[in-house]
């Protein structure tokens, strides 16, 4: 079973710790990650099968809605949040604790992630996600194919919002199935709720930035990255895992996770900014240049405006309504891309420094060291 494979790979990671980050260690971590993803996928599939069956009993028309919700959850994804939560937990409990009692909680983070993605795609009017139509686009196409009356785009957006809401409720329901002591589960829930609040705050700042770009700055763009991405991608999942292990909020391990998580989470978003402009759509699953096309005040664009010479700044303004490729070239010419790459490297360095003295299980230390590099140097 996948759970047994996860435990076996964790043992092999521990055995590989003395090496210095060579290919065998990375290979073991890759195999481990795939087994964890499989375990999370199996948990989600079992849970969603029962939930979808329950929904279809409400009305026959619920079938397509329930299927669309299930597809949004299971259609790919790297399961980054559940991976960081796992290592946050494993870093505290060591290698002997069984995974099944906390697996529902880890999988719940993927339902929360789906909620955020589906709503984000509606707000950004994105057309593709993971190489396929976004939920609201697919639902609009279903509306047209069925010959329904009314505006298909409006229908697609409305139903996508409901799917996102449903995924948040599902996340709550699945989280409650973690078999940890009630008092501990209450602390886990507090961490989880804080993660959700920070995600919504970051999302609002993201929307505000697009509508009020003149008041934006590099610092404010980084604040968006901190709350919209770093919090619920790395930092809070790590602390969530620590809570599952019973680690108190004032423990040195929680402090190390906080520092590591903020640094890696911000670097993750900075990499995402670069991929959104210079990435390969075949790898990222999303169109290139959407952020530039809409003028979203990302850290990359804010830095380009800050670093630009007067002539470059005027060229950026003139190119704003032109071909995205030309605007991307101008951004690079300002030195903003180089600066962002340096910021990513600095944050990864800070994250690794946080691990150096952290009271973390040595297997988890090795895994988190590898993950810091993997998620910030990705090409997809």
Secondary structure by P-SEA (a helix, b strand, c coil): caaaaaaaaaaaaaaaccccccaaaaaaaaaaaaaaaaaaaaaaaaaaaaaaaaaaaacccaaaaaaaaaaaaaccccaaaaaaaaaaaaaccccccccccaaaaaaaaaaaaaaaaaaaaaaaccccccccccaaaaaaaaaaaacccccaaaaaaaaaaaaaaaaaaaaaaaaaaccccaaaaaaaaaaaaaaaaaaaaaaaaaaaaaaccccccaaaaaaaaaccccccccaaaaaaaaaaaccccccaaaaaaaaaaaaaaaaaaaaaaaaaccccccccccccccccccccccaaaaaaaaaccaaaaaaaaaaccccaaaaaaaaaaaaaaaaaaaaaaaaaaaaaaaaccccccaaaaaaaaaaaaaaaaccc
